[in-house]
Amino acid sequence: MLLNTILGMLWRALACLLDWRTILRKISGRPIVDVAFVTNIRDEIDVKRFLGTWIPPLGHFNGPRYWLKGIAGRTRPIYSLTEDVLRSGNGSRRNAQKQFIEATQWAIENGAGIVLLAAATKRLFGEEGAVLKVRFPRICFSIGDNGTAFLLEETITLAFSKVGLKPKFCRVAVIGLGYLGEQTVKFLKREGYQNIVLVTSIVDVAKELDVQICSSIEEIGEVDTVIACAHKAGVRLTAENIELIRRKDRRLLIIDVCEPPNLRRREFEKCKDVVLRLDAGNAYSPQLKSVLGIITDRMFRLDRGIIFGCFAEAIALAAALRRGDSWVREINWFVVSEKNMEIVKKLFEPLGFTIPAPRCFGRPVKSLTLDLIREKRQQPTRNRWKWAWNKIQILF
């Protein structure tokens, strides 16, 4: 871990020294941040890559820096993991709230007009973020889920089209009934998909959506695709439960919008021959720049020009404010709706945000097919050489 600590310190130092756009802003006396992405630490992988054993004395620290058409975006992680934010006991949630408020204060002092509640912090201050709005009345807060939901729907449309899933001949499972889960079910029904099963423990709310309800993945039965909108321990996909729900003659399409992912990398490696997993909810712009480029992108488990959908929404709101569109402050960005998604879609256009090419854990997916991958049996080396020698003899 000592090496990780040193590498993390080196990365932060180089990001500060080589962020020439921020240096120019400081010299000219301009604010150094337009939008702050305040987030929790996703998991131990992020701890290892960005911190090692270092504990941020402020309770928050500088993460990846992004620039797009003059908009300065700064990731400001708080020193709390996903489970700390979601856990109600032991004071961990209250500590995360304190860290978030202090990170927001840092963002304001450095010029941010937009603050994003990213990852697990979306509900850290309730459904509407009332505490934050009262405390910081001049700041526009967003949870970013309208942008994420729009990009998720675009990914679903593309993936279903490529693999040939049709409304009348497809059974879909949606995991989770949060903002994204509910919006995904509504989208699928609008597109004509009726055979939908929703995995959730919130039965009363789910009944209003008029779909089949299951309390666990094991109860789903066979499906053609799973759209993962939640990643709590009780609803995670594993190699074992995937075998229970996939059709035996084809691969299971998994569209995973969660951060950290619902299907963890180690589980994916166990079943990668029988699943087609796609990242979802991310945005791509060819003009998006990250300080330290590919190094930062790889550390953040993304790729060049790709950013999380919630980050993209926050950047789009900051760009709108830069253009003088102050009306974006009047919209409640804690609400996910078709109307708000349509607004975000239009805000994405001048920034060039679209869905990226299909990826799995940040890496390009070469083939979109549900055909099972058959392991090719390789002949012993001696036999292959013998076959090649026979061919040469025939030619000559």
N, C-alpha and C positions, 0 to 999 in steps of 0.2 A: 504493500500500500504506500510505502514511502516513495517509490518510483511514480506511482499515480499522482501523489500529492505534488511532486516536483513538476511533472508534466502538466498538471492542471494549472499550477502557478505560472509556468512558462507560456501556456496558451493564453491565459488572461493578460499577461504582460505584453505579449506580441500583438494581441487583439487591440490593446490600448495604444501601443506605439504605432501600429500600421493602419489604424483607422483615420486616414488622412482627412476624410470628410468632416469627422468630428473635430479634428484639430483646427481645420479652417473655420468651423463654426465658432470655436472658442476664441480664436484670434479676432474674429469679426464681432464678437460679443453677442452672437445669436444663441438661442436655446439649443442644447445638444440633442434633445429627444423630442420627437413629435408624438410618438405613440409608445406606450410601455406594455409589454406582455407580462403581466405578473402571474406567475405559475408556481405550483408546487414542484418538487423533484419527483419525477415519475417513478423511479425505482432505483435499485442498487447499482444498476448499470450506469445511470447518470451520476450517482455519487462517485463511483469509481473513476469515470472519465473526466469529470469536471472538478471534483473536490479532493478525492483521496481521503486523507484523514483531517484535512483543513476544515475548521468550523468557522463560517462567516461571523465575525463579531457583531455585525449589524442585524443578523438574522435574515439577510437577503444579500444577493451579490449579482455581479454582471454576468449574464449569459450571452448567447449568440447575438450579434449585432447585424441588422439588416438594413439595406438601402434600396429604395425603389422610386425613381423619378423625383429625387430630392427629398423624399420622406425618410426620416430616420426612425427606425424601429429598434427598440432595445428589449431583449428578454431579461426579466428581473425575477429570477427564481427565489422563493422563500425557502428557508431551511426546514422544510417539512416534507415528508414523503406522502404519497397518495393515501396510505392507510392512516397516517397521522391526521390528515384533513378530514377523512371520512369517519374516524373514530370519535365517539361522543364523550368517552370517559377519559380519566387521567389528565385532564386539562390540555390534551394535545390539540384539540380543535380550537380552544380559546387562544392557545399559543400561536396557532396558524393565523387566526384572525388578527392578532396583534402584529405579527410579521407582515401580513398583507397590508394593513393600514400604514405601517412604517415604510413599506416599499412604495405604496401609492404616494406618500408624502415625498419620498425621494424623487419619484417621477415628476411630480408637480414642480418641485424646486428646480428640476432640470428642463422644464418647458413642455412637458407632455400635456396635450389636451384630450387625449383618448387613453383610457386604461382598460385593458382586457383582463377579465377573470378567466384565466386559461386552465385547462386540464380539470383537476378535481376541485378547484376553487370556485366553480360556477355557482354552487349553492352554499358557499361558505357563510354568506350573509343573508340567507333566506331566498325565497323565490324571486323577489323583486329587487334585492340589494338595497332596501330602504335605508339602512344604517349608513351605507357608503354615500348615497345620494344626499342625505342630510348633512353629513360631515364634510363632503366635498362637492358643493352645489355647482361649481363651475366646470367640473370634469364630466365628460361623457363616458359612461361605463357601458361595457358590452360583454356578453358571455361568448359571442362569436358563433353561436350555433345556427344562425340563419345562413351564414356563409358555408358552414360545414354541411348543413342539411342540403343546401342547393348542390354542392359538389358531390355529396353522397348520392343524390338522385341522378345526377349526370353519370356517375360511375355505374350505378345499378343499370341504367338504360343501356350504356355501352356494353357492359359485361353480359347482360341477358341477351342482347342482340348478337354478340359474337359467339356465344355458346349455344344459341338456339333455344332459349327457354321462352315458351309461349304462355300467355295467361291461362288458357283452358287446359294446358297439359303440364302445369308446374305447381309444385307444392313448396311454399316458402316458409321458413322459420325466421322470426325476428326475436332477437334476445334483448330484453330490457325495455322498460316503459318510462324512459326519461323523455326529455324534449325530442331527441333524435328518434327514439323508438316509436313514439306516437306519430311523429311526422312521417316516418317511413311507412308505417301501416296505412296511413291516409293516402300517401302517394301511390302505394301498390294497388289500393282499391280503386283509385282514380284511373289507373292504367289498366284496370280490368282483371287484376289478380284477386281471386276469391278464396282460393284454398290456402289460407294463411294461418299459421299457428304462432301465438305470441307467448314467449317464456317470461313470466313475471309473477311476483307475489302480490302485486297491487290489483287484486281481482275486481274490486268495485269500479275503479276507473277503467280497467281493461274491458269490462262488459259493454261500455258505451261504444267501443270500437267495433263490436259485432264480429269478432273473430274467435277461433278456438284458443283456449287458454291452457297453458301448462305451467306447473310450478317448478319443473326441472327439465334439463335437457334430455334426460333418460326417458321422459314421458312423450317426447315429440313424435316418435315413429319415423318412418323413412321420408326424407325430403330431398329436393333437388338442390336447394341452396339455403344457406344460413347468412343472415345479415346481423352482425354482432354490434349492438349499440350500448352494451354494458359489459363490464369486466370484473364484477365482484366475484369473490371466491366461489360462491354457490352456483354461478352460471357460466363458468369458464369451459370452453371446449378443450377436450383432451383427446389423445389418440384412442383411448378406450371408448368414450361416449360417441366419438365420430363414427366408429364402427357400428354403433347401434342405430344411427340415424341416416347414414348414407345409403344410396341405392347400390346394390352389390355389383351391378354391371357397369358402373361409371363412377367418375370422381365427383366429390362433393364440392360445389362452388361456395367459398366462404368469403364474404365481403366484410372486412374488419375495419371499423371506423374508430376503434378504441385506442386510447393512449393512457397507460401501456396497453399493448394488444390483448385482446381476449384470448386468442390462441397464441400462447407463448412460443418463442422460438424453439425451445427444447422439445416441446410437444409436437410442433410442426415437423421437426426433423424425423420424428418417429412415424409420421403418417404422410409425408410429402408425396408419395407415389399415388395416394388415393384422394388427395384434395387439390383444388386449385384455389389458392388463397390470394386475395387482392387487398392491398392497402386502399383505404377510401377516406374521403373527407379532406384530402390535401389539394392545394392549388399550385399551379405552375405559371410562372411568367419568365420569358427569356431575359427580361431586364432586371430581374431580382438579383441583388448582389449580397453576399454574406462576407463579413470581414474574415480573412484567412481562408476564404473559399472552400475548397473541397475538404480541408482539414476540419473546419467547423461543421460542414454538412455531414460528414461521416460521424463525427462525435455526437451530433444531434440525431443521428439515424435517419437522415434525409439525403437528398441528392441535389445536384446543381439546379438552381432555379425553382426548387420545390419548397413549399412552406405549409404549415398546418392551416386548414381552412379558417379556423377562428383567428389566427394571426392575420390572414389575408383580409378578413372582414375588418379588423381593426385598422390595418393599413389603409384600406379603402375609405373608411370613415375619416381618418386623418387627412387623406388626400382631398376629400370633399370639403373639410374645414379649410384647408389651404386654398381651395378655389373660392371660398366665401359662401359655401352652402351651409350656413349655420342651422338650417332646418333639421339637419341630422341629429342635433342635440335634443330636439323635441320628441324624438321617437324612443319608445321603450325597447331597448335592445336586449332586455331580459326575456322578451316574448318572442317565441318562434312561431311564425305564421307565414302563410303564402304571400301575403302583402309585403311583409318585411323581407322575405326571400327574394321577391321580385325587385325590391329596391336595391338589395345587395348585388343582385345579378347585374343591374345597370351600373352600379358603382364599380364593379369589377372590370367592365369593358375598357375604360380609358387606361387601365393599368395592365391590360393584356392577360388577366388571370383566367385560366381555363383548368380543366382537369389534366393532370400529367398522363403520360403514357402508362399503361398498366404496370404496376410494381408489386413486389412481395417483399416485405421488410426492407423497403428502399431500393431493391434491385429489380431491373427490368424483367418482365415476364415475357419469354420468347413466344409462347404458344398459348392461345386461349381456346382450350378444348377440354371437354369432360371425358374424353376417351381415356381409359386406363392406360397408364404407362407400363408397358411390359418390359421387364428386365431382359436385356439381350444376353443370351448365353454366349460367352466367349470361349472359343476353342483354345486348348492349350497352345502355348507359344510355338511349340514344335510343329503342331499340325498346321498352324497359320503359315509358317515358313514353307512347309511342304506344299501347301496349296499354291503359294505364290511361285515357288520354283516350277511346279507343274505348268502354271500359266505361261511362265517365261519360255519353257521348252516348247509349248504349243506355238507361241508367236514366232520363234526362231527355228 
